């Protein structure tokens, strides 16, 4: 028996928990961190960053579930190609303000 709902809730929380653990010292104040007393922390406490971490761990857990259920690559669609509906970093430059994923 598998409860995917509970597993995805936990994986979402686990992403936030891991983000907080990794950047704990950067999440205590707006300014000042291990890199220096005048260093800003905005990119760390921006809620989009911990949500991105939560989403990444959830996707990983879903992929594991799909593998466990043997429901990957069964639609006969062939191999997944490179996404074409995304902004090219060579045209627009790197994502601004984000932490490395």
N, C-alpha and C positions, 0 to 999 in steps of 0.2 A: 504494500500500500504506500502511496506517495501523496503527500499534501503539498502541492506546488505553491498554493497561496501562502501557507506558513513559511515555506522555504524562501520565497521571494521577499516576504516581509523581513525575514531575518537577514537575507543577503543585502537588502537595501540599508537596514540599520547597521550591518557590519561595515559597509562602505563608509558611512558617516563616522562610526566608531574608530575605524582604522585611520581615517583622515585626521580626526582629532588627536589620536595618539602620535601620528607622524609629525604633526605641526603644532603640538600642544604649546610649546614655548612661544610660538608666533601668534597664538590665539588668546593671549592673556591681556594684551593692551593694544590700542590703536597704533602706538609708536613705541619702538624699542623691542629688540629681539636678540637672539644670540649673535647676530651679525653686527650689532651695534645699538647703542642707546637711542640714536636718532633715526633708525631705519623704520620705515612704515610697514604696516602689516596688512594693508587693504586687500592685497591679492590673496591673502590667507583667510580672512574672515568674510570675504565675498561669498554669500550663500550659494552662488552658482558652482563654486569649486567643490564644496562638500557634496552637493547634489550630483555633480558629474562623477565623483568617486562612488556614490551610492548607485548610480545608474550602471557604472562599469561592473561593479560586483554583482549586480542583479543580472546583467547580460551573461556574465560568466556562469552564474548559477543556472540560468535558463538553458544555456548550451549544455551544461552537465545533465540537466533533467531530460532534455531532448535526446541526448545520447543514451541515457538510462532507459528511456522508453522506446528506443530504436526508431525514432521518427525523424531522422535526419537523412537528407538526400533521397527521399522516396517519391517525390513528385515527378521525377523524370525531366526536370528543368535543366539539367546539366550543371556544370561548374559555375559558381557565382563569379561574375567578372568584376572589374574595377568600377566603382560608382562613378557615374557621369554627371550627376545632379548636385555636385558640390563645388564650392568656390575653390579655384586653384590657388595654392599658396604662392606659386611663381608669379601670378598676376596681382594678387592682393596682398602678398606678404604674409608673414606668420600671424597666427592668432594673437591678438594683443591682450595683455593683462592676465593671461591665464598661467596656471602652474603646469609644469610638465605632468602628463598623465602617466 
